Amino acid sequence: MKRAGALLAVFILLLAAMALKGLLVPLPTPPGIPNAEGFDADRAAARLARILGDQQPHPADSAAGDGVRDRLIAEMRAVGLEPRITDDFACNENRRGRSVNCARVRNLVATIGPADGRHLLLVSHYDSTFAGPGAADDGIGLAAMLEIAERLRGQRPARAVTFLFNEGEELGLLGARAFLDRDPLADRVDTIVNLEARGVNGPAIMFETSRPNGAAIALYRAAVTRPMANSLSTDLYRLIPNSTDVAVFEARSWTILNFAVIGNETRYHSGGDDLAALDRRSLQHMGEQALAVTRLAASGEAPAASGERLYTDLLGRALIVLPLMFGLVLLGVLLLFFLVEGWRRRAFGMPLVAMAAALAGSAALAFAGHFLVQLLRPGDYWRAYPLAATSAVYACAIAACVIALLYVARTRERTRLRAAFWLLFCALGAALCLIAPGAAIYFLLPPLAAGLGISGRRWSAWSEQAGAIIACLLLYVTFGPALGLFEELMNGGPLWAFAPLGAMIMLPVLIEFGPVLAKVRPILVAAGAIDLAILGWIVAGLAPAYSADRQQLFTIEYVRDGSGARFAVNNDGAPVPFDAAWERTEMLYTTRRRWAAPAPAVPVAAPAVTVVGQQPVAGGRLLRLRLATNGAESVSLIAAPEARLRAAGAGAFVRRFGQGADTDKYYVRCIGRACDGAEIDVVIGSAAPVEFTIVGLRSGLPPAAAPLVAARPATARPQYGTDATISVSSIRL
């Protein structure tokens, strides 16, 4: 029983280590006393509070947006910046989808330093979504840039520093597009620092660079004392649909550093993104890094570099940087070493199969547990307490690893199991590098330590075990924090995807505890691990799904179309707490399914579209359309995938549609007051008539929706879109 208890303690300690991995990188504490040289998060936050005022949503080209802009101008002047205000009706495409968005945007531009030479550009956006005040997104950028300007006041940097506070980022990166295409200053920029947020707390991660990244990483490494960055993030970021202003600016050969905080996405693009939620430590960390990079870049003494680099921070204290080719060659050498060592130790066959079974089994067990819990509790049941759900996932990983070691490996020899694990580890790293070369940085140090330990056994009997233990520790301190950030980034799931990643951290530790496993009956060990996983899922299933801090996405819409009226609820799929015949269904205006139920008919003025011009173009025709919003805050024209739309926009901003899937619809959107009477050009790749769905959206709901608003759970709020009244009509053009 003592041995079984000791083994259970090992399992619990592993789970505790996985739960605490995010604490490996503590955030700095904001200063209580202003420092003439450093960044003052308290003073920056006070400026932000004055800018946001009553903390109402302030989307581009809105009355609330005008107020924020006026207050921002006052704060810019208070820190010594004299803004130049630009005014454009801009349009921009989504490069990963078939949409073009348009709006009136006014950018604020100010420069410190010499009039000649190349410029360092600091960028943040001052507009918010319709759903929230944007204290973090992107108030954190505004606050940081104003404090940096204060720190540079009275100094004479060797090169110019330009501050761009742009409008319309939330509507499709419109302010960035207007700056790049219309502002003459864009031709003088060579370096950019972009400040963003996808949450309200956590470290400020430098998650994206220009390519090749040599110059950007050399600047970042030389300037920053508390780095938080890795080369895998840039590669993975390019594979997901999210984008920032950098997606526009990367068309130029600028040196780019992109920063963001991503902690607690449940408040992102919602009313929860307020000043009270914005962590001053996150603001401090972002400000410190941006200020340090600005000072070094503005000094004209930034180190020169070229080529592509692998990099990762080590516990937020140092940045490890390697040439990409060196890292890839080293990974190849390690893979070859463990291939040879695996052959010599007879690690091929069942030991190697056991390692693969442990990773695959981790995903399978975690998927099964998650599936059963979600079957009983539809929706994001883990939202309030994600630690409970991820602990259950990692308990499944422990169970799968234990079962694979006991019943698949057919050996208890740690020498064979070590070789098998590190061979598979290096092979997986090499495979991942085919789509994300930056991942190589995470597959070098741990197997290198293990390999050196194996090589040193000729001189010391303890060398191999020492190397194995050091490799386990290196794997935890490098891969562990990265996995914690991945959990934050993928907080909406799939949860089971974390299991094999956690198994890669815990499996080599369990191999080292092989002698302890051997002293307890296998059936008892396996049963104990499975029981721990079951207990984990019970805890995750019983924990509250939502809380005051981490609320449920729950947006209510009133939709009026030609067939009648409906209420619709956009949420995470959990049943709605209303009495009516609610059903999950598709809606014409979105790709995301809603709960819908019949609603009383209420008059809703629909936008109108008039053709004011038409002319043939190569391979098709150009339509010029005039919009009448009739009170709508945004107007969308949606066409079927077969419509063959080529481009859309206005004036100098006619943009080609991005690359989407063959089944994607086309979207042309205009947002803001300037859309009323605006003329939009649409280029169609055929002469055949095209059916457009016209969608008008205005914030707020009719009185008939008051019972639904009152019945919305206390721990739920609109996110990614505000409660809205929507009209749907059609026109054939």
C-alpha positions, 0 to 999 in steps of 0.5 A: 500500500505504501508503494501504491500511495507513493505512486499516486503521489507521483501522479498528483505531483505531475498534475500539480506541475502541469497546473502550475506551469503558467507560474514559471513566468511571473509578471512585473509589479507596476511601480508605485513611484514614478521613475524618470527612466522606466515605464509607469503603468499607473500613470499610463492607466490614468491616461487611458481612463481619461480617454475612455471616459464612460467606457462605452463602446466606440466603434469607428465612425460613431459618436462615441468614437468621436469623443474618444478621438477628441480625448486622445488628441488632448492626451497626445498634446499633453505628452508633447505630441502634435497630431496630424489628423487624416480622413479617408473612406477606406476599404480593405480585404480579408486576405484569408476570406472573401470579404471587403469592409469599408468605413470612414477612418481618421488616423492620428499621426505625430512624430518625434525626432529629426525630419529626415531619415527613416522612421520607427513607427509605433502603432495601436488602434483607438476604435473598439468593437460594438460590444465593449469599451476596449480597455485592453483591445486596444487601450493597452496600446494607447496607454503604452504609446502615450507613456513612451511619448512622455518618456521621450519628451525633450529628448533628441533621438537619432532617428524619427519616432512616429506614433500612429493611433489608427481607427478602424482596425476592428472593422478590417484593418482599415486605418492601417490600409489608409496609412499604408496606401495614402499617407506619404509618411509610409514610404519613410518607415523601416521599422514597426512596433505594433501593440495589441490585445486578445485578452486582459491579463498575462504577459505581453508576448512578442508573437509575430515578426517580419520575415526573415526575422533576423533583424527583428530578433536582434533588435528585440534581444538587445533591447528587452530584459524580460522577453516573452517570445518564441519562433513557433508562435509566428509560424502558427499565427500565420495558420489561423484566421486572426489578424492585426494591423501587421497583416497590412504592413507586412506587404512592405519590407519593414522590420516588424515586432508585434506584441499582445496580451492574451490572458482571459479571452472570455472578456475580449470583444465584450463589455468585460474588456474594461479598465477594472479587468485590465491587469496593470502588470500586463500593461507594465510588461508591454510598456517596458518592452515597447519602450526598450525597443523604441529607445534602442531603435531610435538611437540608431545603434540597433544591431544589424542582422539578417537571415532567419532565427529560431528563438525562445525565452527561458522563463522570461529571463533570457532569449535563446537565439539560434540560426534556423539552419543550425537548429534544423541541422542539429535536430537532424543530428539528434534524430540520427543519434536516437535512430542509431541508439534506438537500434542498438538498444532494441527500442524499435518495435514495441517500445517505440509503439508504446510511445506512440500509443501513449500520445495517441491514447492521451488524445483518445481518452481526453476526447472521450472524457470531454465528449461525455461531459459535454453530452451532459453539459452542452456548451463551454462547460470549462469556461469559468474554471479551465484549470479543472478541465485541463487537469482532467485532460492531463490526468487522461494523459497520465493514464494513457502513458501508464497503460502504454508503459505497462501493457504495450512496451513489453519491457521495463528497461529504462534505457530502451524506453528512453531511446524510444521516447526521444526518437519519437520526440525528435521525429515529431519535431522534424515533422512539425518543422515541415509546416512550422520551422520555428518549432525546432527550438522546442525540440533541441535542448531536452533531447540534447541533454538526454543524448549527452547523458547517454554519450557520457555513460562511458565515463560515469555510470550516473551520466545517462540518468542525470542526462535524463533528469536534466532533459525532463526539467528542460522539457518542463521549463521550455515546453511547459510555459509554451503549452500554458500559452497555447491553452490560453490561445485555444481556450475555446477548444478542442480540449483533447488537443492538449493531452498529447502535448502534456503527455510529451512532458510527463511521459519521460518523467514516468519512464524515470519512475519505472522502478516504482511502477514495477513494484506495484501490480500493473492492474492496480497502477492502471486502475489508479491512473484511470480513477484519477482521470475519471475523478478529474472529469467529475470535478470538471463536470460539476464545476460551474460553467460560467462566473462573473469574471469568465462569462458565457457568450450570449448575444441576443438578436431580433431578425426581420426578413421577408418570411417574418420575425425571429429572435436569435441567440448566439452562444456556445451551444448551451440550451437557452433559458427561455420558454419557447420553441427554440431550435439550432438553425442557420441564419442568412447573415452569418456562418455561425448557427444560432438558437432561434424562435418566432418573434412578434412582428416589429417594423424595422427599416431596411437599408436600400441599395441603388445601382447608379452606374454599370460598365463592362470590364475585362471578363465581367462588369463593374457595378456602382451602388449607392447605399441608404442605411435607413438607420442601420449602423452597418450594411452587408451585401452577401453573395453566393459562392458561385457569384464570382465576385472579384473585387469591391471598395470605393475610390482608391480603395477597391480591393480584390477578395482574399483567398477563401474556400470554394464554398465561402460566400462573398461579403461586402460591408460598410460600417458607420455613419458615412455609409449613408449615401456612400457609393461602393463599387463591386466587380463581378466576373460574369454578365449574369445577374447576381442575387445579393442578400442585404443585411442591416444591423443596428445596436439594441433591441426592440421592446419586445425583446425585453423579457429575453434580456431580463432572463439572460443569465447573470453570468452571460453577456454579448461577445464579438457582437452586441445585442442587435436588431437585424433586417434581411432583404434581397436584391438582384443585380 
